[in-house]
Amino acid sequence: MPERPDVHVWSPSIGGITEVLHARFTRHAYPMHLHDTWALLVVDDGAVRYDLDGREHDAFRQVVTLLPPHVPHNGAPVTPEGFRKRVLYLDSSYLDDRLVGPAVSRPRLVDPVLWRRIDLLHDLLAEPGDDLAAETHLALVAERLRMHLERRTSPAPATPHDPRVARRLRTLLDERVVEGVSLHEASRALHVNATYLVRAFSREYGIGPHQYVISRRVDLARGLLRDGLPAGQAAAAVGFYDQSHLNRHFKRILGFNPGRYGPVARTSTRARRAPAPGPPGRGRGGRTVPPPPAARRPP
């Protein structure tokens, strides 16, 4: 009986990643083939055995595998249960061809920090509307990959911090807080490396560029909600992908849903504060307290 693999593949909207693949295979064995792009692979379940440049390697959970472009490789499940994997296909904008040689020699990277960043990047790519966050994490992933391939055991020496770069980026983010600006666009506009932009901004303001934009949008949405605009319209007006996108970030930052805002919420709050009229009760000394007299109409 032919295998029916569970496969989800798409092209994200951010630059640098040509394709994302999530797949589970039980019997499929890849023949020798090659890609025009880098293949950044994590295995979530099972294990894969593959040949690269005449040498046998294994890919399994908690190990990051980086397969370089234009180098033939194959792949097959190690056990009958198969494997489940996630792959990012990266173009040369973050990893250039001079790193192909080191990647052929060391395709397997044992780095829990890198693995967690890749895992989070996949989550961000699966949720529409968080492109700036995905670009930020992609820049950090690429920086750590270069660190491994260039045989460094720690990140590159820190460049002297220039607060003017962070202020220029903040101005750009403020000017385009609703329509948004990609990290690639900001890098070109400010003539600064994308990774340095992220680090400079975070160091200066104590918050990443993406979280800064999200916080600004949530704050703008609060004002619109207070004025009575429905949550769906408020989400679109401040730059969120849709209402659920607003809801997620709104609750994460403020601890409650946007539905707490608006005329309906204020009315219900007043209703809770004002006691409802009840039946006549007992006053001091057990006397019956009559209800207030009805207002007399003027003659």
Secondary structure, DSSP 8 states (H G I E B T S, - for coil): -----EEEEE--SSTTEEEEEEEEESS--EEEE--SSEEEEEEEEEEEEEEETTEEEEEETT-EEEE-TT--EEEEESSTT-EEEEEEEE-TTTS-GGGHHHHHH--EE--HHHHHHHHHHHHHHHSTT-HHHHHHHHHHHHHHHHHHHTT-SS--------HHHHHHHHHHHHHTTTT---HHHHHHHHTS-HHHHHHHHHHHHSS-HHHHHHHHHHHHHHHHHHTT--HHHHHHHHT-SSHHHHHHHHHHHHSS-GGGSSHHHHHHHHHHHS----S--B-GGG-B-----------
